[in-house]
Amino acid sequence: MAKGKDVRVRIILECTSCVRNGVTKDISRYITQKNRHNTPSQLELKKFCRYCKKHTIHGEEKK
């Protein structure tokens, strides 16, 4: 099976409020998996950001 054809792919979620503020060093990131067939669009989850010290929306990082 080819490496690029896997159904479950590993994605990186990063804090959208840290990215908007222009912070480059301290950005909260989470690593998770998603099913490419069930969720073809970009994933957004509400996670805890240790730099903002509150729950914020973490969006899928563009590769």
N, C-alpha and C positions, 0 to 999 in steps of 0.2 A: 504494500500500500504506500502510495506517495506521501511524503511529509506534508505537503500543502493541501491535501484533500481530507484531512481529519475533520470530523464533525464537531468535536469539542476542541475549542481553541483557548489558549491562555491569554487573558487580557489584563491590562493595567488600568486601574481606576485612580484618578488624581483629583484633588480638591479643586473645584471650580472657583471658589472665592479666593484662594491663594494665587491661582493663575491670573485672575482678573486684577489683583492688587500688584502684580509685577514682581512677586517674590520668586526668585529662581532657586535659592538654596534650600529653603524650608517649605517643601510642598508635600502634603500628606499623600501617600500612595498605598494602594492595596492591590494585591494580585489575586485574581480569581479566574474561573473558567466560565464559558458560556457555550451554548449549543448554537452553532452557526445557522442551522435550519429553522429552529424555533424563534430565534431572535436575530434577524438579519440587520436590524438597525443598531445604532450605538446604544450601549447600556448606560443607564444613570441610576445610581443607588444613593440613598441617604446614609452616610457613614460618619463616624466621629473623626474630626480633624484635631490632632493634638496641638497644632500650632494656632488655630483659631479658637481652640478650647470650646467647641460646640459642634453639634451635628450639622453637617453641610452636605450639599449634593456633590457626589463624586462622579465624574463622567469618564467615559472610556477615552484613553489616550490615543491620539492619532499616530499611526506608524508611518 
